[in-house]
Amino acid sequence: MIRCPARALDGYATLNCRISLIGHHMQGIKAVLLAGGYGTRLSEATQNIPKPMVEIGGRPILWHIMRHYAHFGCEEFLIALGYRGEIIKRYFLDYARLNGNMSVNLADGQVQTETPHIEPWLIHLNDTGIDTSTGGRVKALQPHIHHETFMVTYGDGVSDINLDDLLTFHRDHGRLATLTAVRPPARFGAMTLDGSSVVTFTEKPQIGEGWVNGGFLVFEPGIFDYLKNSNASLESDVLERLAREGQLAAYRHEGFWQCMDTLRDVRLLESLWQSGSPPWVLWE
């Protein structure tokens, strides 16, 4: 089911469109996906599309992230749009029509579609501004959150993180926020030396130096008190302050995690997909 004003197809660039691909409203955790940045570090692929629409295995990385959340029962998504947001809207408007078989009667223009399986996702596509900061984008979605625990992630990273365990960890620790701490893959081979001899060598190990914010965040609605306007940064204005106040927990994820910042990252993820066993795909 698509719930949009009649002007959706000619005025969709500023449309806040609500889409349910089969019309069932999910009762449970909502996932906020930050999909409004310019993706300047991946300019080779983002001149005409937003970074979350860069494809891995013929599907936008945004779709891979949503499939991951859906695997754990999260099927209501709030997508914060910005740069080229109309591309993401168009993708989901066409999703049900273009996945499956179609019959077109050229005489009268009637179209019949047969879709064997469509994900039962409720998707809110919200324009949150071209230059809005990450915190401001989350703030703009507050009317959809109400007084519920919710999840947030970026639209450019995949992982095999167990979201059930992440949510349990968050609730057990009773903080306003939980972030997922990951060790990113090292960019270069790691080695151990004994004098002039190489004792061990590992080509680009998964465990890099130190822990970084891997996204996959869990928030209580109290964090909206920290978000004052559209210029608020989720990272420097919220997470840093929460850490100082002892309200930020870290869930350590030792498994697979990979962001998509550069063309090299795109090629890596595509090669992992083509291998037949992409490590982030838990839904098959």
FENMO-V733632 format. One record per pair of residues at least 4 apart in sequence whose ideal C-beta (glycine too) atoms are under 6 Angstrom apart, sorted by the first residue. I is the first residue (numbers start at 1). J is the second residue. Records with the same first field share a line. If there is no record, write none. Layout:
BEGIN
I=J + J
END
This chain:
BEGIN
1=20 + 23
2=19
3=18
4=8 + 17
7=11
8=12 + 15
12=86 + 89
13=86
16=126
17=89 + 125
18=124
19=92 + 123
20=122
21=96 + 118 + 119 + 121
22=118 + 120
24=120
25=122
26=75 + 76 + 122
29=74 + 151
30=76 + 78 + 150
31=69 + 74 + 77 + 151
32=78 + 141 + 152
33=77 + 79 + 155
34=80 + 134 + 137 + 154 + 155
35=52 + 79 + 155
36=80 + 81 + 82 + 128 + 137
38=83
39=46 + 51
41=261 + 262
42=46 + 51
44=263
45=54
46=51
49=53 + 84 + 87
50=83 + 84
51=156
52=61 + 62 + 155
53=60 + 87
54=61
55=60
56=61 + 269 + 270 + 273
57=273
59=63
61=260
62=155
64=158
67=283
69=74
70=75
71=282 + 283
72=163 + 164
75=120 + 121
76=122
77=123
78=124 + 141 + 144
79=125
80=128 + 137
81=85 + 127
82=128 + 130
85=127
89=125
92=123
94=98
96=118
97=113
99=115
100=113 + 114 + 115
101=114
102=113
103=112
104=111
105=110
124=144
128=132 + 137 + 140
132=136 + 137 + 230
133=231 + 232 + 233
134=233 + 234
135=227 + 232 + 233 + 234 + 237 + 238
136=230 + 232
139=227
142=224
145=150 + 221
147=221
149=220
150=219
151=218
152=217
153=215 + 216
154=215
156=259 + 260
157=215 + 259
158=258 + 280
159=256 + 257 + 280
160=255 + 256 + 279 + 280
161=216 + 253
166=251
169=251
170=178 + 218
173=249
175=247 + 249
176=220 + 222 + 223 + 242 + 247
177=219 + 223 + 242 + 248
178=218 + 249 + 251
179=213 + 217 + 250
180=214 + 216 + 251 + 253
181=211 + 250 + 252
182=214 + 253 + 257
183=207 + 208
184=208 + 212
185=206
186=190 + 204 + 205 + 208
189=203
190=202 + 205
191=198 + 201
192=199 + 200
194=199
214=257
219=223
226=238
227=232
228=232
232=237
233=237
234=238
235=239
236=240
242=247 + 248
243=248
256=279
260=265 + 266
261=265
272=278
273=278
END
